[in-house]
Amino acid sequence: MAKKEDIKKLEENWESLKEEDANREQDEFRDLKQKEADKKKESKDKKAKKKSENSEKASAREEREFMDQAQKEKTNKKK
């Protein structure tokens, strides 16, 4: 009788271990997917920031060129 009880306890323990393993795998998979999503978001944020910085640089350059052109026109009118 003791052997049947021991076998039943071992089977229950085995099932419990399998369930814990499955839960751990799900958690690891979820964490991995979250890390991937975070990396993508971070990459997009960096690209957007870089694009914004480039846009600001281009705007500043265009403004300087406009001011230079306006100054040249003023100089030409005086002549």
Backbone as JSON Lines, residues from 0, in Angstrom:
{"i":0,"aa":"M","n":[0.82,-1.19,0.0],"ca":[0.0,0.0,0.0],"c":[0.86,1.25,0.0]}
{"i":1,"aa":"A","n":[1.96,1.19,0.68],"ca":[2.87,2.34,0.76],"c":[3.44,2.66,-0.61]}
{"i":2,"aa":"K","n":[3.69,1.65,-1.4],"ca":[4.25,1.88,-2.73],"c":[3.27,2.62,-3.62]}
{"i":3,"aa":"K","n":[1.99,2.3,-3.55],"ca":[0.98,3.0,-4.36],"c":[0.91,4.47,-3.96]}
{"i":4,"aa":"E","n":[0.96,4.73,-2.64],"ca":[0.93,6.12,-2.17],"c":[2.18,6.86,-2.62]}
{"i":5,"aa":"D","n":[3.33,6.2,-2.54],"ca":[4.59,6.82,-2.99],"c":[4.55,7.13,-4.48]}
{"i":6,"aa":"I","n":[4.01,6.18,-5.24],"ca":[3.91,6.37,-6.69],"c":[2.97,7.54,-6.99]}
{"i":7,"aa":"K","n":[1.85,7.6,-6.27],"ca":[0.89,8.69,-6.49],"c":[1.52,10.04,-6.15]}
{"i":8,"aa":"K","n":[2.28,10.11,-5.05],"ca":[2.95,11.35,-4.67],"c":[3.99,11.75,-5.73]}
{"i":9,"aa":"L","n":[4.72,10.77,-6.23],"ca":[5.71,11.05,-7.28],"c":[5.04,11.56,-8.55]}
{"i":10,"aa":"E","n":[3.92,10.94,-8.91],"ca":[3.19,11.39,-10.09],"c":[2.67,12.82,-9.91]}
{"i":11,"aa":"E","n":[2.13,13.11,-8.72],"ca":[1.65,14.47,-8.44],"c":[2.81,15.46,-8.48]}
{"i":12,"aa":"N","n":[3.92,15.06,-7.9],"ca":[5.1,15.93,-7.91],"c":[5.57,16.17,-9.34]}
{"i":13,"aa":"W","n":[5.58,15.11,-10.15],"ca":[5.99,15.22,-11.54],"c":[5.07,16.17,-12.31]}
{"i":14,"aa":"E","n":[3.77,16.05,-12.11],"ca":[2.82,16.93,-12.77],"c":[3.04,18.38,-12.34]}
{"i":15,"aa":"S","n":[3.27,18.57,-11.06],"ca":[3.53,19.91,-10.54],"c":[4.78,20.51,-11.17]}
{"i":16,"aa":"L","n":[5.82,19.7,-11.28],"ca":[7.07,20.17,-11.9],"c":[6.86,20.51,-13.38]}
{"i":17,"aa":"K","n":[6.09,19.69,-14.08],"ca":[5.81,19.97,-15.49],"c":[5.04,21.29,-15.63]}
{"i":18,"aa":"E","n":[4.08,21.51,-14.74],"ca":[3.29,22.74,-14.78],"c":[4.18,23.96,-14.48]}
{"i":19,"aa":"E","n":[5.05,23.84,-13.48],"ca":[5.96,24.94,-13.16],"c":[6.88,25.24,-14.34]}
{"i":20,"aa":"D","n":[7.35,24.19,-15.0],"ca":[8.23,24.35,-16.16],"c":[7.5,25.07,-17.29]}
{"i":21,"aa":"A","n":[6.26,24.67,-17.53],"ca":[5.47,25.3,-18.59],"c":[5.23,26.78,-18.26]}
{"i":22,"aa":"N","n":[4.92,27.07,-17.0],"ca":[4.7,28.46,-16.6],"c":[5.98,29.28,-16.75]}
{"i":23,"aa":"R","n":[7.11,28.7,-16.38],"ca":[8.39,29.39,-16.49],"c":[8.7,29.68,-17.96]}
{"i":24,"aa":"E","n":[8.44,28.71,-18.83],"ca":[8.67,28.91,-20.26],"c":[7.79,30.03,-20.81]}
{"i":25,"aa":"Q","n":[6.53,30.06,-20.38],"ca":[5.63,31.13,-20.81],"c":[6.14,32.49,-20.34]}
{"i":26,"aa":"D","n":[6.58,32.54,-19.08],"ca":[7.1,33.8,-18.54],"c":[8.34,34.26,-19.31]}
{"i":27,"aa":"E","n":[9.25,33.33,-19.6],"ca":[10.45,33.66,-20.34],"c":[10.11,34.14,-21.75]}
{"i":28,"aa":"F","n":[9.16,33.48,-22.39],"ca":[8.74,33.86,-23.73],"c":[8.13,35.26,-23.71]}
{"i":29,"aa":"R","n":[7.27,35.51,-22.73],"ca":[6.64,36.82,-22.6],"c":[7.7,37.91,-22.36]}
{"i":30,"aa":"D","n":[8.66,37.61,-21.49],"ca":[9.73,38.57,-21.22],"c":[10.57,38.85,-22.47]}
{"i":31,"aa":"L","n":[10.85,37.8,-23.23],"ca":[11.61,37.96,-24.46],"c":[10.86,38.84,-25.45]}
{"i":32,"aa":"K","n":[9.58,38.58,-25.62],"ca":[8.76,39.38,-26.54],"c":[8.71,40.84,-26.07]}
{"i":33,"aa":"Q","n":[8.62,41.05,-24.75],"ca":[8.59,42.42,-24.22],"c":[9.91,43.13,-24.49]}
{"i":34,"aa":"K","n":[11.01,42.41,-24.32],"ca":[12.32,43.01,-24.6],"c":[12.44,43.39,-26.07]}
{"i":35,"aa":"E","n":[11.96,42.51,-26.95],"ca":[11.99,42.81,-28.38],"c":[11.15,44.04,-28.69]}
{"i":36,"aa":"A","n":[9.98,44.12,-28.1],"ca":[9.1,45.27,-28.31],"c":[9.76,46.55,-27.79]}
{"i":37,"aa":"D","n":[10.41,46.45,-26.63],"ca":[11.09,47.61,-26.07],"c":[12.24,48.07,-26.97]}
{"i":38,"aa":"K","n":[12.98,47.1,-27.53],"ca":[14.08,47.45,-28.43],"c":[13.56,48.15,-29.67]}
{"i":39,"aa":"K","n":[12.45,47.64,-30.23],"ca":[11.87,48.26,-31.41],"c":[11.42,49.68,-31.11]}
{"i":40,"aa":"K","n":[10.77,49.85,-29.97],"ca":[10.3,51.18,-29.58],"c":[11.48,52.12,-29.38]}
{"i":41,"aa":"E","n":[12.52,51.63,-28.72],"ca":[13.71,52.45,-28.48],"c":[14.36,52.83,-29.81]}
{"i":42,"aa":"S","n":[14.41,51.89,-30.73],"ca":[14.99,52.15,-32.04],"c":[14.18,53.21,-32.78]}
{"i":43,"aa":"K","n":[12.85,53.07,-32.74],"ca":[11.99,54.06,-33.39],"c":[12.15,55.43,-32.75]}
{"i":44,"aa":"D","n":[12.25,55.46,-31.42],"ca":[12.43,56.72,-30.72],"c":[13.75,57.39,-31.12]}
{"i":45,"aa":"K","n":[14.81,56.57,-31.22],"ca":[16.11,57.1,-31.63],"c":[16.05,57.65,-33.04]}
{"i":46,"aa":"K","n":[15.38,56.89,-33.95],"ca":[15.26,57.35,-35.33],"c":[14.47,58.64,-35.4]}
{"i":47,"aa":"A","n":[13.4,58.73,-34.65],"ca":[12.57,59.93,-34.65],"c":[13.37,61.11,-34.1]}
{"i":48,"aa":"K","n":[14.13,60.87,-33.05],"ca":[14.94,61.95,-32.46],"c":[16.0,62.41,-33.45]}
{"i":49,"aa":"K","n":[16.66,61.44,-34.1],"ca":[17.7,61.79,-35.07],"c":[17.08,62.55,-36.24]}
{"i":50,"aa":"K","n":[15.91,62.09,-36.69],"ca":[15.23,62.76,-37.8],"c":[14.85,64.18,-37.4]}
{"i":51,"aa":"S","n":[14.4,64.34,-36.18],"ca":[14.04,65.66,-35.67],"c":[15.27,66.56,-35.61]}
{"i":52,"aa":"E","n":[16.39,66.01,-35.11],"ca":[17.63,66.79,-35.05],"c":[18.09,67.19,-36.44]}
{"i":53,"aa":"N","n":[18.0,66.26,-37.39],"ca":[18.38,66.58,-38.77],"c":[17.46,67.64,-39.35]}
{"i":54,"aa":"S","n":[16.19,67.53,-39.03],"ca":[15.22,68.51,-39.51],"c":[15.52,69.89,-38.93]}
{"i":55,"aa":"E","n":[15.86,69.92,-37.64],"ca":[16.21,71.2,-37.01],"c":[17.46,71.79,-37.64]}
{"i":56,"aa":"K","n":[18.46,70.94,-37.93],"ca":[19.68,71.42,-38.58],"c":[19.36,71.97,-39.96]}
{"i":57,"aa":"A","n":[18.5,71.25,-40.7],"ca":[18.13,71.69,-42.04],"c":[17.38,73.01,-41.96]}
{"i":58,"aa":"S","n":[16.49,73.15,-40.99],"ca":[15.74,74.4,-40.84],"c":[16.68,75.55,-40.52]}
{"i":59,"aa":"A","n":[17.64,75.31,-39.64],"ca":[18.59,76.35,-39.29],"c":[19.43,76.74,-40.51]}
{"i":60,"aa":"R","n":[19.83,75.75,-41.3],"ca":[20.62,76.01,-42.5],"c":[19.79,76.82,-43.5]}
{"i":61,"aa":"E","n":[18.53,76.41,-43.68],"ca":[17.66,77.14,-44.61],"c":[17.45,78.57,-44.15]}
{"i":62,"aa":"E","n":[17.31,78.74,-42.84],"ca":[17.13,80.09,-42.32],"c":[18.37,80.94,-42.57]}
{"i":63,"aa":"R","n":[19.55,80.35,-42.35],"ca":[20.8,81.09,-42.62],"c":[20.9,81.45,-44.09]}
{"i":64,"aa":"E","n":[20.57,80.49,-44.95],"ca":[20.64,80.75,-46.39],"c":[19.66,81.86,-46.78]}
{"i":65,"aa":"F","n":[18.48,81.83,-46.19],"ca":[17.49,82.86,-46.47],"c":[18.0,84.23,-46.02]}
{"i":66,"aa":"M","n":[18.58,84.27,-44.82],"ca":[19.1,85.53,-44.29],"c":[20.26,86.02,-45.15]}
{"i":67,"aa":"D","n":[21.12,85.1,-45.58],"ca":[22.23,85.47,-46.46],"c":[21.7,86.05,-47.76]}
{"i":68,"aa":"Q","n":[20.69,85.39,-48.32],"ca":[20.09,85.85,-49.57],"c":[19.46,87.23,-49.38]}
{"i":69,"aa":"A","n":[18.76,87.42,-48.27],"ca":[18.13,88.71,-47.99],"c":[19.2,89.79,-47.85]}
{"i":70,"aa":"Q","n":[20.29,89.47,-47.2],"ca":[21.38,90.43,-47.03],"c":[22.0,90.79,-48.38]}
{"i":71,"aa":"K","n":[22.15,89.77,-49.24],"ca":[22.71,90.02,-50.57],"c":[21.79,90.94,-51.37]}
{"i":72,"aa":"E","n":[20.48,90.71,-51.26],"ca":[19.53,91.55,-51.98],"c":[19.58,92.98,-51.48]}
{"i":73,"aa":"K","n":[19.69,93.16,-50.18],"ca":[19.81,94.52,-49.61],"c":[21.06,95.19,-50.14]}
{"i":74,"aa":"T","n":[22.16,94.44,-50.18],"ca":[23.43,94.99,-50.66],"c":[23.32,95.37,-52.14]}
{"i":75,"aa":"N","n":[22.67,94.52,-52.91],"ca":[22.51,94.8,-54.35],"c":[21.62,96.01,-54.6]}
{"i":76,"aa":"K","n":[20.6,96.23,-53.78],"ca":[19.7,97.38,-53.93],"c":[20.41,98.68,-53.64]}
{"i":77,"aa":"K","n":[21.34,98.64,-52.7],"ca":[22.09,99.85,-52.32],"c":[23.01,100.28,-53.44]}
{"i":78,"aa":"K","n":[23.46,99.36,-54.27],"ca":[24.41,99.66,-55.34],"c":[23.74,100.32,-56.47]}
